[in-house]
């Protein structure tokens, strides 16, 4: 009887364990991959790259000072932001495609 009740307790936990495993593979693992890709992109930024900050400011990387990046946002305007505030690279070579009007 003791072995049977232990088996029943384990099978009672199986749905919860299954939910946790599914939760990990659907939500947590993709988020970790995305964060790792963002960190890689931020570490590979070099001078002259056109970037976009999380606040929507576009600029060209002029220099680095530790974990800060100096951006040129206009001819006479520079801005110092944290490297973590950079949300992506801006591709100026490929303008967005215009949507056809119906």
For each residue, the residues with C-beta under 8 A, 3 or more apart:
1: 4 5
2: 5 6
3: 6 7
4: 1 7 8
5: 1 2 8 9
6: 2 3 9 10
7: 3 4 10 11
8: 4 5 11 12
9: 5 6 12 13
10: 6 7 13 14
11: 7 8 14
12: 8 9 15
13: 9 10 16 17
14: 10 11 17 18
15: 12 18 19
16: 13 19 20
17: 13 14 20 21
18: 14 15 21 22
19: 15 16 22 23
20: 16 17 23 24
21: 17 18 24 25
22: 18 19 25 26
23: 19 20 26 27 28
24: 20 21 27 28 29
25: 21 22 28 29
26: 22 23 29 30
27: 23 24 30 31
28: 23 24 25 31 32
29: 24 25 26 32 33
30: 26 27 33 34
31: 27 28 34 35
32: 28 29 35 36
33: 29 30 36 37
34: 30 31 37 38
35: 31 32 38 39
36: 32 33 39 40
37: 33 34 40 41
38: 34 35 41 42 87
39: 35 36 42 43
40: 36 37 43 44
41: 37 38 44 45 88 89
42: 38 39 45 83 84 86
43: 39 40
44: 40 41
45: 41 42 49 51 61 69 83 86 89
46: 49 61
47: 61 62 63 64
48: 60 61
49: 45 46 60 61 89
50: 58 59 60 61 89 90 91 92
51: 45 58 59 60 61 69 71 86 88 89 90
52: 56 57 58 86 87 88 89 90
53: 56 57 58 59 71 81 85 86 87
54: 85 86 87
55: 85
56: 52 53
57: 52 53 71 73 79 81
58: 50 51 52 53 73 90
59: 50 51 53 71 72 73 79
60: 48 49 50 51 71 72
61: 45 46 47 48 49 50 51 64 69 70 71
62: 47 70 71 72 78
63: 47 69 70
64: 47 61 68 69 70 83
65: 68 69 70 80
66:
67: 82 83 84
68: 64 65 80 81 82 83
69: 45 51 61 63 64 65 80 81 82 83 86
70: 61 62 63 64 65 78 79 80
71: 51 53 57 59 60 61 62 78 79 80 81
72: 59 60 62 75 77 78
73: 57 58 59 77 78 79
74: 77
75: 72
76:
77: 72 73 74
78: 62 70 71 72 73
79: 57 59 70 71 73
80: 65 68 69 70 71
81: 53 57 68 69 71 85 86
82: 67 68 69 85
83: 42 45 64 67 68 69 86
84: 42 67
85: 53 54 55 81 82
86: 42 45 51 52 53 54 69 81 83
87: 38 52 53 54
88: 41 51 52
89: 41 45 49 50 51 52
90: 50 51 52 58
91: 50 94
92: 50 95
93:
94: 91
95: 92
96:
97:
98:
99:
100:
101:
102:
